[in-house]
């Protein structure tokens, strides 16, 4: 796993989105290992607490503590979710992606096939039809503010002078 992460890891610092699940914990550990081995940059795991569930702060702290056990740099970012016409899940995803991209660094996200299946089923339940059957598309070509593959926001805050910018990668 760590070698696979190392093969696709961008140069310099990276952010790893971490929910505390096995997929994102493995990605954070692999990215930390790869960055240390390379000797340049820092991998920082960011746990986004949406505050949508009772005990979410405790869950986020548990994820950070798990990562700290392995020496992985991690922090919690709390966000406010403002649901709109697309529902709570879409608003939470948008708030999460904005929080992860806030530092202007490349963002790594880990997902399992179960996550993909859940996305397809939720889309079908919402009536999105055959578009849901495609599941996730790889984020490669980007427009100015939306990934042309998956539609995720690529908006970032303005970069500070001299700061490098990055984007979200699935």
N, C-alpha and C positions, 0 to 999 in steps of 0.2 A: 504494500500500500504506500509506504513512505517513498519508495523509489518511483512509483508511478506519479505521486505528487511532485517529487523533485524534477521529473522529466518535463512537466508542464508549468512549473513555477516561474512566474515572471521575475526579473531582476529587481532587487531592492526590497523595500518594505511591502508587506501585504496585510490585508485584513481578512480574517476567516470568520464568516458568519457561523455562530454556534448556538444551537438550541438546547444542547445538553443530551441530544439523542446520539445513538451509536455512530450514525453516519457523520455528523458534524464533529463529534469528539475525535473520531479517527482522522478526519481531514485536518483538524487543528493540530493533532499530535504529529501527523505526517508533514505538515507544512513547517512546524517548529523544528522538527528533525532536519528537514531539507535545508532550511535557512541557516541553521547552525552549522551544518556540514559544509555548506557553500561558503560560510564565513562573511557574508554580506547581507545586510538587511535584517529586519525583525518581522516575525509573524505575530500578530496580535489577534487573539480571539475576541470577538465582540458578541456578547449575549444581549439580545434586544428583549426587554421586558415591556410587553404591550399593556400589561395591567388588566387584561380582559378576563382572567380567571382568578378565583380566590387562591391565594398562596403563590401567585406568579413571582413575587419578589424572592420568596424562599427557593423556588425552583431555579431561578436565575443565579442566585447565590450558590446553590449546590453545583451548578455547571461550572461556575468560576472556581469554586473550591476543588472540584475534580481536576480541572486543568492545572491549578496551582500545585497539586500533588505531583504532577509530572514536570513542573518548572515552566509551564507554558504561560506566557504573559496574556492576561485576559481582563476584560472590564465589562461592566453592565451599562447599557444605555437604555434609559427609560423613555418611552415615546407615548404620545397621546394619539389615540386612534379616533378619527372622526368619520364614521360610516357615511357613505353617500349612496347614490343609486345603484352602485355595483356591489353593495353589501359589506359586511364587517370583514370577511376574509380578504377581499380586494383592498380595503382601506388599511388593514393590518399589514398586508404585503407591501403596499406602497410606503407606509411609514417605516417599515423594516428596511427596505431598500434605500430610502433616503438616509436613514441613520447609518447604515453600513458604508455608504458612499461619501459620508460627510468629510472624511479626512482626505478625499481625493486620491486614494490609493486603490490598486487593484483589489477586488473582492472575490474571495473564493467561497463557494457554497457547495455543501455536500448533500446529496439526496440518495435515497434507496429506491428500489423498484416499487416498494410499497407506497412511497410518497407519490410516485408517478401514477400508480393505480388510483390512489385517493383523489388526485387532481382530476383524472378522467371521470371518475364516478361523480364527484361534486359538480363537474361541468355538465354532465348528462342530467343530473337531478335538477339543475338550474335551467335546463332546456336549451343548451347551446348546440345541440345536434352533433353533426359529424366533426365539427371543429374540435370538440372535446376528445374525440377518438385519436387525434394526432398526439395528444399529451403535450409534453414539452418539446420545443424545438431548440436546437443548440443556438446560443446567442453568438452570432458571428458578425453579421452585417448590422450596422446601427444607423438609425436616423438621428436627427438632432436631439430628440428627447425620448424616444421609444426604441427598444430593441426591435428590429424588424422580424426577428425570429419568434420571440415569445410575447412581445408587447410590454415587457417590464420597463419601468421608467429608467432612463439613463441620466436624468437630470442630476446635476451636482451643484453645490454652492460655488460661487466664484472662487477661483484659486487665488491664493495669496501670491504676491510677486516672488518669483523664484521657485514656487512649489510645482512639483510634477503632478500630473493628473492621471487617473486610471479609470477603470470601469468595472462593472459587475461581470463576472464570468460564471457560467453554470457548467 
